[in-house]
Amino acid sequence: MCVGISAKVVNIDEGTAVIDMSGAKRKVSVDLIEDLDPGDYVMVHAGMAIAKITDSDADETNKIMETL
C-alpha cells in the first residue's frame, strides 16, 4: 500500500520546495505541479509533491492518519 502525506509548502526554489509536515521540514520535488505558491498544500509521496490539495483536504488527511 502506498501512502501520501499532506504538507504545507513553505518555500519554492527551482523545482524544489521546502514543505512542513506537522512540524517536520523536508525538501521535495515539485516538478509535477504548476502554479504552486508558498502557503499551498500538497500531497507528498516518495519525495515528490504529486498533487495540489485544499487546506480542508489536508485537515481530513491528517485526521485519518492520526486514527491509523
JOZIQUI-V459961 format. One record per backbone hydrogen bond with DSSP energy under -0.5 kcal/mol. NH is the residue of the N-H (numbers start at 1). CO is the residue of the C=O. Records with the same first field share a line. If there is no record, write none. Layout:
NH: CO / CO
This chain:
5: 44
7: 42
8: 20
9: 40
10: 18
11: 18
13: 16
16: 13
17: 28
18: 11
19: 17 / 26
20: 8
21: 19 / 24
22: 20
24: 21
25: 23
26: 19
28: 17
29: 47
30: 15
33: 30
39: 9
40: 37
41: 53
42: 7
43: 51
44: 5 / 42
45: 48
48: 45
49: 29
50: 43 / 48
51: 43
53: 41
58: 54
59: 55
60: 56
61: 57
62: 58
63: 59
64: 60
65: 61
66: 62
67: 63
68: 64
